[in-house]
Amino acid sequence: MIDQGDKFPDFELQDQDGRTLTLDDLKGQRAVIYFYPKDDTSGCTAQACALRDEMPRFEGVRVVGVSPDGVASHKKFEQKYGLNFTLLADVGHRLAEACGVWVEKSMYGKSYMGVERTTLLLDEDGRVLRVWRKVKPQEHAADVLSALA
C-alpha cells in the first residue's frame, strides 16, 4: 500500500479524450490523484462535482481522477457534469493495485473487488506528500484544499 514519502508508481493511462498521461507528465507540479469506484454513481458524482466547483482554488495543482471505467464512460461523465479536470481509465486496475487501493469490498453480504476511495497528494517530483483513505465524497474537496493551504 502506498504511503507518505513513497514515490508514486509509473503509469501510462488514457484520459477521457483518449490522450495518454504518464507520471512524467505530472512532474514539475503538485498533483492530486484521487481514486474513485465508478463514473456517474451518487458518491462519485458528489465527489467529482465538489472538485469541479473548487477548481479555481486548486491553482498550480493538477487534479486527476482515476477509476476502472473506460475512456468512453469518462467522456460521458465529464460532459454530463461539466468536469474540468483529467479522468484516467485504469481499466485493468493496475494503477489501483500498485497503489494498494484495489481491495476486497462487501455489499449486501457479497464480497467483490473494487476501488477503495483514496486520494494522494504528490509533490513536484512524484512523491506522496499526503494520503487520504476511505474518503467521504462530500468533504473531500475541502479536506484536500485545507492541506494545500
Secondary structure, 3 states (H helix, E strand, C coil): CCCCCCECCCCEEEECCCCEEEHHHHCCCEEEEEECCCCCCHHHHHHHHHHHHHHHHCCCEEEEEEECCCHHHHHHHHHHHCCCCEEEECCCCHHHHHCCCEEEEEECCEEEEEECCEEEEECCCCEEEEEEECCCCCCHHHHHHHHHC
